[in-house]
Amino acid sequence: MDYSFAGLPLHVLLVHALIVLTPLVATLLVVLAVWPAARRVLWLPALIGAALLVPLGLVTVEAGEWLKERVPEAPLIEEHTGMGDELTPWLIAIVVVAVLIAVWALYERALARRGTRAASGDHSEAATSDGEAPPPSSRGLRIGVAALLTVAALGVAVGSTWTLVRIGEAGTRAVWEGSFSETPLDD
């Protein structure tokens, strides 16, 4: 497959999208983990964004491999390309956390609906199969799940961003080290 666009290697273009979107989605997950009102509204866009990161990351790595075959061999390029696959597990982890947040948001929505029905006197769906009302949701459970989601979201945000920085720094050195002057060139 040809991984070029308008005469430029597609890897160079895709990398910038990945560098912006990965920390953005990961940060959104942190916000959703700690802010229930945002979680109720933004869980679906966060889930979609996270799901799109995986194919974007895989295509970026493939485009990088394509580019590697078209540039002279160099230790810095080998180092950079060797690190490229390190991001994929982090992207998958972002999707997992996004799914967990989505499930939690839907669970909270169901609890809120059940609470509204119970408060209005409609116990038809609020009752269990025994005819008894289900136990009220535990505030401790909510706090515990929110704390776990927050830790998981912070973990993937820090881990994915740090991995991106390391890979990007290696790529930047591979492209630019020794290829520019520290002082302006005379015209």
C-alpha positions in Angstrom: 0.0 0.0 0.0 1.2 3.5 -0.7 1.4 5.5 2.5 2.0 8.9 0.9 -0.3 11.9 0.5 0.3 14.9 -1.8 3.9 13.8 -2.2 4.5 13.6 1.6 4.9 10.5 3.7 1.6 9.9 5.4 3.4 8.9 8.6 4.5 12.6 9.1 0.8 13.7 8.8 -0.7 11.0 10.9 1.8 11.4 13.7 0.5 14.9 14.4 -3.1 13.7 14.6 -2.0 11.0 17.1 0.0 13.4 19.2 -2.9 15.7 19.6 -5.8 13.2 19.9 -4.3 10.7 22.2 -3.6 13.1 25.2 -6.9 14.9 24.4 -9.0 11.7 24.6 -7.1 10.5 27.6 -7.6 13.8 29.4 -11.3 13.7 28.6 -11.4 10.3 30.2 -9.9 11.7 33.4 -12.5 14.5 33.3 -15.3 12.0 32.8 -14.1 9.8 35.6 -14.2 12.7 38.2 -17.1 14.7 36.9 -20.5 12.9 36.8 -22.3 15.7 34.9 -19.7 15.6 32.1 -19.8 11.8 32.1 -23.6 11.8 31.5 -23.1 14.0 28.3 -19.7 13.1 26.9 -19.3 9.4 27.5 -20.3 8.5 23.9 -18.0 11.0 22.1 -15.2 9.9 24.4 -15.9 6.2 23.5 -15.9 7.0 19.8 -12.7 9.0 20.1 -11.0 6.3 22.0 -12.1 3.6 19.5 -10.8 5.7 16.6 -7.3 6.0 18.2 -6.5 2.3 17.8 -6.8 2.2 14.0 -5.2 5.6 13.8 -2.2 4.3 15.8 -2.0 1.1 13.8 -2.1 3.0 10.4 0.5 5.5 11.8 2.9 2.6 12.7 2.3 1.0 9.3 3.0 4.2 7.5 6.2 4.6 9.6 7.3 1.1 8.5 6.6 2.1 4.9 8.7 5.3 5.3 11.5 3.4 7.0 12.0 1.3 3.8 12.4 4.6 1.9 15.0 6.4 3.9 18.7 5.5 4.5 19.4 3.2 7.4 20.4 5.0 10.6 20.6 4.1 14.2 18.3 6.9 15.3 15.6 5.7 12.8 16.0 2.2 14.0 15.5 3.4 17.6 12.4 5.4 16.7 10.8 2.6 14.6 11.6 0.1 17.3 9.6 2.1 19.8 6.5 2.6 17.5 4.6 -0.5 18.6 4.9 0.6 22.3 2.0 2.9 21.9 -0.6 0.3 20.8 -1.1 -1.3 24.2 -1.7 2.2 25.6 -4.3 3.0 22.9 -6.1 -0.3 23.7 -6.0 0.6 27.4 -7.6 4.0 26.6 -10.4 2.1 24.8 -10.9 -0.2 27.8 -11.1 2.8 30.2 -13.5 4.5 27.8 -15.7 1.4 27.8 -15.7 1.2 31.6 -16.7 4.8 31.8 -19.4 4.3 29.3 -20.8 1.3 31.2 -20.7 3.3 34.4 -22.4 6.2 32.8 -25.2 3.9 31.5 -25.5 2.2 34.9 -25.8 5.6 36.6 -28.5 6.6 34.0 -30.4 3.4 34.8 -30.2 4.1 38.5 -31.4 7.7 38.0 -34.4 6.5 35.9 -35.2 3.9 38.5 -35.0 6.5 41.3 -37.3 8.9 39.3 -39.8 6.1 38.9 -39.7 5.1 42.5 -40.0 8.7 43.7 -43.1 9.2 41.4 -44.8 6.1 42.9 -44.3 3.9 39.9 -42.8 0.8 41.4 -43.5 -1.5 38.5 -40.0 -1.5 37.0 -38.3 -0.6 40.2 -39.3 -3.9 41.9 -37.3 -7.0 41.7 -38.7 -10.4 40.6 -39.8 -11.0 44.3 -41.9 -7.8 44.2 -39.5 -6.1 46.6 -37.8 -2.8 45.8 -34.2 -3.2 44.9 -31.6 -2.0 47.5 -30.7 1.6 47.1 -27.4 2.3 45.4 -24.5 2.6 47.7 -22.8 5.9 47.9 -19.6 4.0 48.9 -19.9 1.9 45.7 -20.2 5.1 43.6 -17.2 6.7 45.2 -15.2 3.5 44.9 -16.0 3.1 41.2 -15.3 6.7 40.5 -12.0 6.4 42.3 -11.0 3.3 40.3 -12.0 5.0 37.1 -10.1 8.1 38.0 -6.9 6.0 38.7 -7.3 4.0 35.5 -7.9 7.2 33.4 -4.9 9.0 35.0 -2.8 5.9 34.4 -3.6 5.7 30.7 -3.3 9.4 30.3 0.1 9.6 31.8 1.3 6.3 30.3 0.2 7.1 26.8 1.4 10.6 26.8 4.8 9.6 28.2 5.1 6.9 25.6 4.2 9.4 22.8 6.8 11.9 24.1 9.5 9.2 24.1 8.6 8.0 20.6 8.2 11.5 19.3 11.5 12.6 20.8 13.3 9.7 19.1 11.6 10.5 15.8 12.5 14.1 16.1 16.2 13.3 16.8 16.1 10.9 13.8 14.9 13.6 11.5 16.6 16.7 12.8 19.8 15.8 14.7 22.7 17.2 12.9 20.6 18.6 10.0 20.2 22.2 11.1 22.5 25.0 12.2 22.5 26.3 15.8 23.0 29.8 14.4 21.1 31.5 11.5 22.7 31.0 8.1 23.9 33.9 6.1 21.8 34.8 3.0 
